Every structure is written in structure tokens, then in C-alpha cells.
Amino acid sequence: MFYMQQIVLNNYFCLKFNVMRTIASTVAAYIKTKPYLSSALSDGIINLTSLARKIQPDIENIMRKTVNRGAIVMSLKRASDDAEFSTDSDKITSVLKNMGDITVRSSLIDYSFSISETLLLNQAHLLKEIEHKKEVFYTSSRGVAESNIIVSQNISELVDTIFNAETCHSKVENLSSITIKLPTENVTIPGIYYFIFQRLSWEGINVNEIISTSNEFTILIDEQQVSGAFEEIKKLKSL
């Protein structure tokens, strides 16, 4: 009888251990998809009980069963002590501290055109017209169905004339751009852009357009918000 009880007890503790381990791995995997949470956990600035209550529905949905909140708190504590999370946070902070020049331009217009057979020809025409005008800003991005062209406001009449036969979805004026140069290792570290845009979102700064290359990106925002956005981005260099 004692032997049977011991087997049942051992099975109970093994089952309990496996459940806890599963919860821990699920929570760890969930946190890894939230770069800012990972950073905040490693810095110890999050109330674990409140966070557990917030993410409990997501964890239960992933595991497809009811999960004890206390187990989630324990898993978060374990994750916050995990050197891997701290390392990821340190990598993001290192990249942000080593950001290069931050360039601001004002008085810009963002055009959005439908893709057409003549759009590239008209873009080439525009580039030919402005190739010797060093004070003019021009950049573009092309999607599947539309293409955006961002130019200095002082050539808006020229753009309107050259693209008058194209389908223009929108023309947003009074924009400013902030261009940020990032270290080359930014392409191998997840969470960089999330971290930056999270900070801008917290300050209520709306991003109208994003244009990026491998090691730099440009955001377009309303001119009234450019000062606040610039200050928030500059603060990231002193984290």
C-alpha cells in the first residue's frame, strides 16, 4: 500500500514539475516576441503580478488550458533573472547608444500614387529636372500597388505637373523627416525598430511614413511633432 502511494506521489510531482516547466518555457517564448517587455524585465522595472494578470489570457490561449497566475509570476521571475534576456537587452541598448548622425529636414510633401506603366518614366523625368538642385530633397518607396514620393515643398508644382496623369491617392503637406544612422550590426539584432517606435508611440507621436535601408531609416512626421520626436530619439543614445 505504501509502495503504491509512493508511486502516485512521485507521478504527481513529476506531472507538476512538467506543467511548471511547460508554463515557464511558454512564458519565456512569449516574452521573446515582445522585445520591450524583455528589456523592461531585465531592468526590473515591471510589476510581475500585474504583468502576469495582463498576459494570462494569452498564455492560456497558447497552452489551451487554464493556467495558475502564480505560476506565470514565477516564470516571469525566472525570465527576468535569465542572462539571455539581459544579453538581448544589452545588445539593443548598445546599438542605440552607437546610433550615428540624426538628420532633420522640414517642409516636405508625401505623395502616394498608384503603380502604373508610366509612373517610373515620370519619376525619371522628375529626377532629370532636379538633378542639379542640391537644395531639393527627394526619396521614394515602392510597394505592390502604390508608390510614395517624398519631396521638398518648393518643387510641389513641378511634381503636380509631371504626375498630373497619374492616380494620386493622397498628398500630405507640412511634414518633416528624421533620418537615423544605425550601426551595421542592427540587421542581426531583433527589437531595434520596435524599441524606437514604442518610445515615439508613448509620446503620442504619429509616424506618417517609414523609409529604410540596411543601416539607416527615415521617418516622416507632422512638423508640429518633430521637436518632440527628435528629443525622444536623442534620449535613446544616452540609455
For each residue, the residues with C-beta under 8 A, 3 or more apart:
1: 4 5
2: 5 6
3: 6 7
4: 1 7 8
5: 1 2 8 9
6: 2 3 9 10
7: 3 4 10 11
8: 4 5 11 12
9: 5 6 12 13
10: 6 7 13 14
11: 7 8 14 15
12: 8 9 15 16
13: 9 10 16 17
14: 10 11 17 18
15: 11 12 18 19
16: 12 13 19 20
17: 13 14 20 21
18: 14 15 21 22
19: 15 16 22 23 71
20: 16 17 23 24 71 74 75
21: 17 18 24 25
22: 18 19 25 26 63
23: 19 20 26 27 59 63 67 71 72 75
24: 20 21 27 28 74 75 78 79
25: 21 22 28 29
26: 22 23 29 30 59 62 63 75
27: 23 24 30 31 55 59 72 75 76 79
28: 24 25 31 32 75 78 79 82
29: 25 26 32 33
30: 26 27 33 34 55 58 59 62
31: 27 28 34 37 38 41 76 79 85
32: 28 29 38 85 88
33: 29 30
34: 30 31 37 38
35: 38 39 88 92 190 191 194 195
36: 39 40 191 194 195 198
37: 31 34 40 41 46 51
38: 31 32 34 35 41 42 85 88 89 191
39: 35 36 42 43 88 89 92 93 191 195
40: 36 37 43 45 46
41: 31 37 38 44 46 76 79 80 85
42: 38 39 80 85 86 88 89
43: 39 40 89
44: 41 80
45: 40
46: 37 40 41 50 51 80
47: 50 51
48: 51 52 73 76 77 80
49: 52 53 69 73
50: 46 47 53 54
51: 37 46 47 48 54 55 76
52: 48 49 55 56 69 70 72 73 76
53: 49 50 56 69
54: 50 51
55: 27 30 51 52 58 59 72
56: 52 53 59 60 67 69 72
57: 60 61
58: 30 55 61 62
59: 23 26 27 30 55 56 62 63 67 72
60: 56 57 63 64 65 66 67
61: 57 58 64
62: 26 30 58 59
63: 22 23 26 59 60 67
64: 60 61
65: 60
66: 60
67: 23 56 59 60 63 71 72
68: 71 72
69: 49 52 53 56 72 73
70: 52 73 74
71: 19 20 23 67 68 74 75
72: 23 27 52 55 56 59 67 68 69 75 76
73: 48 49 52 69 70 76 77
74: 20 24 70 71 77 78
75: 20 23 24 26 27 28 71 72 78 79
76: 27 31 41 48 51 52 72 73 79 80
77: 48 73 74 80 81
78: 24 28 74 75 81 82
79: 24 27 28 31 41 75 76 82 85
80: 41 42 44 46 48 76 77 85
81: 77 78
82: 28 78 79 85 86
83: 86 87
84: 87 88
85: 31 32 38 41 42 79 80 82 88 89
86: 42 82 83 89 90
87: 83 84 90 91
88: 32 35 38 39 42 84 85 91 92 189 190 191
89: 38 39 42 43 85 86 92 93
90: 86 87 93 94
91: 87 88 94 95 189
92: 35 39 88 89 95 96 189 191 192 195
93: 39 89 90 96 97 239
94: 90 91 97 98
95: 91 92 98 99 182 183 185 186 189 192
96: 92 93 99 192 195 196 236 237 239
97: 93 94 236 237 238 239
98: 94 95 183
99: 95 96 102 180 181 182 183 233 236 237
100: 180 181 182 183 216
101: 179 181
102: 99 178 179 180 181 230 233 234
103: 177 178 179
104: 176 177 178 179 226 230
105: 108 137 176 177 179
106: 176 223 226
107: 152 153 154 174 176 223
108: 105 137 150 151 152 153 175 176 177 220
109: 150 151 152 153 156 159 171 172 173 175
110: 148 149 150 170 171 172 175 208 209 220
111: 148 149 150 151 159 163 168 170 171
112: 146 147 148 168 169 170 171
113: 116 119 146 147 148 149 163 166 167 168 169
114: 119 145 146 166 167 169
115: 119 142 143 144 145 146 147
116: 113 119 166 167
117:
118: 121 122 165 166
119: 113 114 115 116 122 123 147 163 166
120: 123 124
121: 118 124 125
122: 118 119 125 126 162 163 166
123: 119 120 126 127 140 149
124: 120 121 127 128
125: 121 122 128 129 162
126: 122 123 129 130 138 149 158 159 162 163
127: 123 124 130 131 138
128: 124 125 131
129: 125 126 158 162
130: 126 127 133 136 138 155 158
131: 127 128
132:
133: 130 136 155
134:
135: 152 154
136: 130 133 151 152 154 155
137: 105 108 150 151 152 177
138: 126 127 130 149 150 151 152
139: 149 150 211 218
140: 123 147 148 149 150
141: 147 148 209 211
142: 115 147 148
143: 115 146 147 148
144: 115
145: 114 115
146: 112 113 114 115 143 169
147: 112 113 115 119 140 141 142 143
148: 110 111 112 113 140 141 142 143 209
149: 110 111 113 123 126 138 139 140 159 163
150: 108 109 110 111 137 138 139 140 175 177 209 211 220
151: 108 109 111 136 137 138 155 156 159
152: 107 108 109 135 136 137 138 155
153: 107 108 109 156 173
154: 107 135 136
155: 130 133 136 151 152 158 159
156: 109 151 153 159 160 173
157: 160 161
158: 126 129 130 155 161 162
159: 109 111 126 149 151 155 156 162 163
160: 156 157 163 164
161: 157 158 164
162: 122 125 126 129 158 159
163: 111 113 119 122 126 149 159 160 166 168
164: 160 161
165: 118
166: 113 114 116 118 119 122 163
167: 113 114 116
168: 111 112 113 163 171
169: 112 113 114 146
170: 110 111 112
171: 109 110 111 112 168
172: 109 110 175 208
173: 109 153 156
174: 107 222 223
175: 108 109 110 150 172 208 209 220 221 222 223
176: 104 105 106 107 108 220 221 222 223 226
177: 103 104 105 108 137 150 218 219 220 221
178: 102 103 104 218 219 221 226 229 230 233
179: 101 102 103 104 105 216 217 218
180: 99 100 102 196 216 217 218 219 233
181: 99 100 101 102 215 216
182: 95 99 100 186 192 215 216 217
183: 95 98 99 100 186 215
184: 187 214 215
185: 95 188 189
186: 95 182 183 189 192 215
187: 184 214 215
188: 185
189: 88 91 92 95 185 186 192
190: 35 88 194
191: 35 36 38 39 88 92 194 195
192: 92 95 96 182 186 189 195 196
193: 196 197 217
194: 35 36 190 191 197 198
195: 35 36 39 92 96 191 192 198 199 236
196: 96 180 192 193 199 200 233 236
197: 193 194 200 201 207
198: 36 194 195 201 202
199: 195 196 202 203 232 233 235 236
200: 196 197 203 205 207 219 229 232 233
201: 197 198 204 205
202: 198 199
203: 199 200 228 229 232
204: 201
205: 200 201 221 225 228 229 232
206: 221 222 225
207: 197 200 210 219 220 221
208: 110 172 175 219 220 221 222
209: 110 141 148 150 175 219 220
210: 207 217 218 219 220
211: 139 141 150 217 218 220
212: 216 217 218
213: 216 217
214: 184 187
215: 181 182 183 184 186 187
216: 100 179 180 181 182 212 213
217: 179 180 182 193 210 211 212 213
218: 139 177 178 179 180 210 211 212
219: 177 178 180 200 207 208 209 210 229
220: 108 110 150 175 176 177 207 208 209 210 211
221: 175 176 177 178 205 206 207 208 225 226 229
222: 174 175 176 206 208 225 226
223: 106 107 174 175 176 226
224:
225: 205 206 221 222 228 229
226: 104 106 176 178 221 222 223 229 230
227: 230 231
228: 203 205 225 231 232
229: 178 200 203 205 219 221 225 226 232 233
230: 102 104 178 226 227 233 234
231: 227 228 234 235
232: 199 200 203 205 228 229 235 236
233: 99 102 178 180 196 199 200 229 230 236 237
234: 102 230 231 237 238
235: 199 231 232 238 239
236: 96 97 99 195 196 199 232 233 239
237: 96 97 99 233 234
238: 97 234 235
239: 93 96 97 235 236
